[in-house]
Amino acid sequence: RGSRALRRRCPRGLGRVDADRLTSFDHRGGMWKDAVPSRPDEERPVQFAPHTDADVHHMLDMLGLGSLDELFDHIPDSVRVGDTIDLPDGLAEEEVVRHLQALAARNRGADLVCFAGGGAYDHYVPALIPAILSRGELYTSYTPYQPEVSQGVLQALFEYQTVICQLTGLDVSNASLYDGASAAAEAVNMALAATDRQGVVVSGGLAPGTREVVRTFAHPRTLDVTEAPLDDDGRTHVPRLGEGTGAYLLSQPNHLGVVEDVRAHARAAHAVGARLVVSFDATAAGLLARPGDQDADLVVGDGLQLGNALQFGGPSFGFLAARLKEVRGLPGRLVGETVDARGHRGFVLTLQAREQHIRREKATSNICTNQTLNALAGLLYLVWLGPDGLRELASTCLQRAHDLARRLAAVDGVHLAVTAPFFKEFPLRVPGDPDAFVAAVAEEGYLVGPVVRDGPAAGAVLVAATERRTAAEADGLTQAVARAAKEAGA
């Protein structure tokens, strides 16, 4: 619209734009080139590119290169995109929507009754959660760096941290992490930093995905990661840890749904000066003792089942709580309570010796965000339940899981793969190929699994029952399992 109008429309602080000397990108040459308009009053595209021609040429000169093509010469031809990409012709919006709806209709989900376990469970999400989260001041929430305009989100995150401390029995919590697996890996890092050791022991009852994430984090640091095996009853064998062990990671309940003796494992860890990290199912807090009350040093978990719908496995949030002495090692965001110049209560991000706030080599963690929206869903869910509701939820899951286990174990050729007490999930021995068995039951309209891949219950099928599963659905699953077992030759 002309240089004057353009300058008027560019707020101060967003960067100055020279309306008479704009830039555009030369895709063939991979360079920014000047684009001087023919008339000052015609429409012109405004570029907010962070790198000017001078920046790019300076970089190439410093590297001794003549072009951007030379910069990327090391990339093999086998992974390069050719001159043209074979894409179909564009579609109108209505055609795109129709195509996506057809793809979505191929997913089976709404017609399947979910008895699946493995860390993602079909819990009820009350309507108030999406209703409140859809408010504009929460739905667009991100890291609240400016406390003077972010008191609402900061207070909500502070309350979230408070609830996590109450659930875990520990002193401090951060404002959430990406998911339960990354929270476990971060807690291991905290434990190793606190003990100045390199040894990590993980329970064989830890979820396989979490074990892999811990090993992935450990690989570039050449950490010594070993595994504590499960006993035949499904519980983790209390190990005799070495003096070099800094972190011992346990799950409560474990991947098979079995309830662990946390206090015994805490004694084993503390006997050699290691930290005990417990991955905790927060829905069990209504019945099981809090890990912090059983001498756990750090407690982590996944919030997918706390007010967040399954959504094919995510998004979710991870929680991490610790004792006060470890507060300076907490990764991610930490919201603190303070007072302003007038003595009024306020909230701020605090103890930020981490990620982009400090030089990388001195950071406690390079986690660069948190899952605010999903964490607030967890807060709303726990507030909606309250202590009595959490106890009722846990009791209902326990009762329905054990009732279902009795029904299924009565089917010919089917029996439980563990004998230790379990919470809301259990591994089931089935005849024939377990993957084919899961598929056969799905054809009957019931979702079970996944299949356990290692340990004493290898080959068993995980089955879970939450508060959403009815007696009629349990009857239907039992009949489907009986038919699948008969087909498998039980």
N, C-alpha and C positions, 0 to 999 in steps of 0.2 A: 504493500500500500504506500510505498514511498518512505524515504529515510526518516522523516520527522515522525510519521505515525508509528513506524517500527520502533524508533527509540522511545516514544511515549509508552508503548505497550511492553517494553522490556523492564521488569521491576529491577530496581537497584539491588545488587547482591547476587543476581543470577548470572552475571557475566556480561561484559559489554559486547555489543554486536556492531560491526561496521557495516551499515546497510549498503554502502556503495562498493564494498569489496567482499562479497559473499564467497563461500566455497562450495564445491560439489565434489563427489567422489568419482574418480576415473576407474571403473571396475576392471577395465582391460589392463591398465598399467599399474593398478594397485596403489595409486597415489591421490592425494587431494590436490585439486587444481583450482585456480582462480576462475570465478565465473562472474564477470562484470556485466550487469544487465544493460540492455540497450536503452531503456528509458527508466528514469528514477521513480516513475509512478506505477510501474507494472507489478503484478504479483511475483514475488520471488521466494523460493524455498529458503528457510533459515536453518543453517547447520549449527549444531552445538557439539561438534566433534571435539574431543579433548586434545587431539594431536594435530598440530599444524604441519604444513610442508616443512617448515624449518625444524620442527621437532623430529620428524621422520628422517630428514637428511642428516641431522646431527647424530641420531642413533646409528644410522648406517655408516657414517664416517667413523664413529667410535669403534665399530665392529670391523671396519675395513671392507665393507660390502658396497656394491654398486646399485643394488635394487632390492625390493622386498622379495622378489623371486629367489634371489640368492640366499636370503635369510631362511627360506623354507626348503632349500635344496636337499636337506638331510631327510625329508619325509619321503619314504619310498613310493614309487609309482603305484604299487599295489593298493595303497589306501588313499590315493588322490582321486578326486572327482574329475571326470573328463571335461572336455569343452562344453558338452551339453548334458543335461539331465533329462532322462526320458520320463516326463511327467504328463499325466493326462490333461486334457483341456479343462479350464476352470468351469465351475458350476455356479449356478445362482444360489443364493442363500437358502431358499426353500428346498432345492435339490440336495444341498449339503446336509440340511437337517434331516431330510428323509433318509439319506444314506446312513447317517450316524445312528438314527433310530433303528434301522434294519440291522446294523452291526450289533447294537446293544441288545436287540431282541434275541440274538444268538446266545447270549449269556444265560445260563440257568442259575437262578438264585431265588427269585420270588416264589417259585413253586417247590423249593426244597426246604424241608424242615431241618434246621441246623443243630446237629448234635456233635459238631466238630470241635476239636480241642487244639492243642499245640500252641497256646498263647493268645489266640484270637477267639473270643467267646461271644455268643449272641445274647448280650444283656440288653435290657430295655432302656431306651433313651427317652426320658420324659420330654413332653412337648415344650416345657418352659425353657429348655436349654437352647434349641435353635431360635426360639422367639426372642430371648434376651441377647444371644450372641449376634443376631442379625441387626441389632441397633448399630447405627453408624459409628458411634464413638468406640465400639468394641470390635466391630467386624473388620475395620481397617487398621487395627492396632499393630504397631511394630515396636521396635526397641525405643522406649521412652527416654531418650537422652536429655530432653529439655523438661525438667521437673515442673517448671512454672506453668507449662501447658499440658502436663500429662498426669496430674494428680489422680484422676479417676483410674486409669490403667495401672499406675504404680500401686495404688492402694489395693486394687483387686489382686495384683501379683503378690503383694505382701500378705494378703489373707490366704492366697494359695500356698505360699511358703509355710504359713502357720498351720494350715490343715495337714500338709505333708509331714510336718514335724509331729503333729498329734497322731497321725497314722503309723509312723515308723518308730516313735519313741526316742527320737534323737533331737538335737538342739537347733540345728540350722539346716535350711534347705535353699537351693538355688531356685531361680524362676523358671525352671524346666530346661530340658535338653531335647534333642531330636526324637529319640525313642529309647526304649529300655535297653537295647543292645549297646548303643553308643554311651548311655549312662553307665553301664557296667564297665566298659572299657575306660571311661574317664575316672571312675572310682578306683580301678586298678592302678591307674597312673598316680592318683592321689596317695594310695597306700604305699606305692614304691617310693614316691618322693618323701613321704613321712618317715619311712624306715631306712631309706638310702640302700635299698637292695634291688636285686634283679630277678628274683625267683617268683613265679606265679603258679599257683595250683588252682585248677578249676574242677569243680565237681562234675562227674559224668552225668549228673541229673540236671545240669544247666541246659537250657534250650540249645539245640545244635547251632542255630543261627547266631546266638549270643556267643557261643564258644568260638565260632569262626571270626566274629568281629574282634573279640579279644585277641585272638592269634594274629589277625591282620594288623591291629595296633602294635602288637609286640614285635612283629617281624623287622621293621626298620631299626628298632632299638636293640635287636638281637637278645631279647629277653628269653629266659628259660621258662617255658610254659609246659607244665605236666598236668596229668589228669588223675583225680581221685576216683576210683571205680565205684560202681554201685554193687551192693550186696544182692543176693538172689531175691530178697524180699522187696527190693525196689528202693531201699534207702542208701544214701551215700555212706560208704565205709569210712569211719573216722580215721583219718590218716595220721601217720607220724611224720610231721613236716620237718624239713631240713632247716639248718640255721640260716641259709641264704634266702629263705622264703619271706617275701615282703607282703604278698597279697594272697589271700585264700578266698575264692569265690564260690558261694553256695546259693542254691535256689530254694525258696520256701513258699508254697510247696514246690517240689521239683518237676521236671518235665513230664514225669509219669503221673503227676497228680499226688504223689506221696508226700506226707507231712514229715519233715526232717526234725531231728533233735538239734536245734540251733545252738543251745547252750553247750552241748558236748563238743561241737565243732569250734565254738568260740574258745573253749579251753585249749583245744589242740593248737589253734592259731596263736593264742597269747602265750602259750608255753615257750614258743620260740621267738616271741617279739613281733609276730606278723599281725596285720590288720585283717579282720574278717569282714568281707563284703557280702551282703545278702541281697539277692534279687527276689523281691517280695511281690506277691499277688495282693494288691491292696484290697480286693473284695473279700479276702480271707481275714482281714483285720477285725471283723465283727465276731470271730470265734477264736482265732489263733493269737497267742501272745505276740506282742509287737517285737520285732527283731532287736530294737534298741534296748528293750527290757531284758533281753536274753544275751546281752553283752556284745551284740554286733557293733562294729565300729562305723561302717558305712552301709546305707540301705538304698537300693535302686529299684526301679520297676518301670513297667510300661503302662501308660495311661489310656491305651486303646479301649479298655473295658470300663473306663470311668467317664461316662457321658459322651463318648465318641463312637459313632456307628462303625460297623465292621468295614464298610467301603472297600471291599476286596483287600483288606490288610492295612489300610492307612488312609490319611495321615494320622499320626498319633502324637504323643509327647512322652518324654522320659522324665522321671523324677529322681533326684539324688539328695539324700540327707546325710549329715555327718555330725560328729560331736564338735563342740565349740572350738576345741583346740585345733581343728582342721579347717577352720573357716577361711583362712587365707589361701588355702589350696583349692577351694571350690571353683570349678570351671563355669563359664557362661555368665549369666546375669545374676546379680544378688541385689534385692531391694531392701533398703534399710529405712527405719523410722527416725525422724529427727524433728527439730522445731525450727521455724523460720525466724526472721529478725523481730517479729512481733510476739514470739512465743507460741505461735499456733503449730499444731501437729502437722507434719508434712512427710513426704516420702521421696527418696532419691535412690539412684543406683549407687552402690557403695563398694569399697574394697575392689577397685577395678584393675588390679595388677594382673591382667589377663589379656588375651587376644590383641585387638588392634590398639588398645590403650597403652601398650608398652612394647619395647623392643622384643622381637620374636624370641630371641635366645633367653630372655628373662621372663617370658610369659608362663603362667601356670598352666595355661591351656590355649589352644588356638580355635576352640569352639567360638563361632562368630555370631550366633543368634540364639533365640529360644523359640519355643512353640507357643506363643502367647495365646492365640485363639483356642487351640486345643487344650492348653492348660486351664484356661478359664472355663471351658466346658467341664473339665474334671472338678474344678472348684464348685461350680454350680451343682453338679451331680452329687457331690459329697454333702453339700449344704442341704440339698433337697432331701437326701436320705437322713442325715443326722445320725447320731450314735445308735439310736434304737433301730432306725431303718437299716443301718449297715449290719447290725446283728441279725435282723430278720432276713436280709438278703443272703448273708452267709449261711444261716441255718437252713433256709429254703434250698439253696444250691446243694448243701451237704445231704439233706434228706432225699432230694430228688435224684441225685447222682447215685446214692447207695441203693435206693429202690430200683433204679434202672439197672445197676450192676447185678442185683439179685435176679431180675427178670432175664437178662441176657445170659448170665452164667447157667441158667436152667435149660438153655437151648442145647440140643445134642451137638457135640463137637466144639462147643464154645466154652471158654473159661477165662477167669482173670489171670493176668500174667504176673501180678504182684500179690503179696500177702500183707504188706504193711498198711497202716491206715492211710486213706486218701481223702481229699477234700471234694472237689467237684468234677474230677477227671480221673480216668483209669484206663490202663492198657488191656485190650481184650485179645486173647488168642483165638484165631479163627482157622477153619480148615482151608487148605489149598493156598493159592497165591493171595497174599493180603491186599495187594494193589487191585487185583481183579475183584476181590471181595468188596472193596470200597466202591468200585465202579458199579458192581451189581446192586449194592444197596442204594446208590444214587439213582439208578434207573427206577427204583421203587419209590423215589421221592424223598430220601433221607440222606443227609450229608454227615459222614463220619470221617475220622482220620485226623491227622496224617498217620502214616505208618512209621513206627519206631525203627530207626536204622541201625542202632548200635546198643551195646549193653546187654544185660540179662533179659530184657524184654524185646530184643531185636525181632522184628517180624510181627509184633503185635500192632493192633489198630487202636489208636486213641479215641475215646468216646467221652464227651462232656455233657453235663446237664446243668442248665442255669435256671433262674427263676421263671423264664419264659416258657419252658417246656412243660406241657400238660400231661396228665395221665393218659389221655387218648393218644397223644403223640408218642408216648413211651410204648403203648400197646402196638401202635403201627410200626415203630422201629423194631420191636421184638419180633413181629411177624415177618418183616422184611429180612431180618438177620436169619431167622429160621429157614426161610425159603432159599437165601443165598448159601447157607451152610449145607442144605440138602443138595443144592445144585453142585456144590464143591465136593460132594461125596462123603459128607460127614456120616 
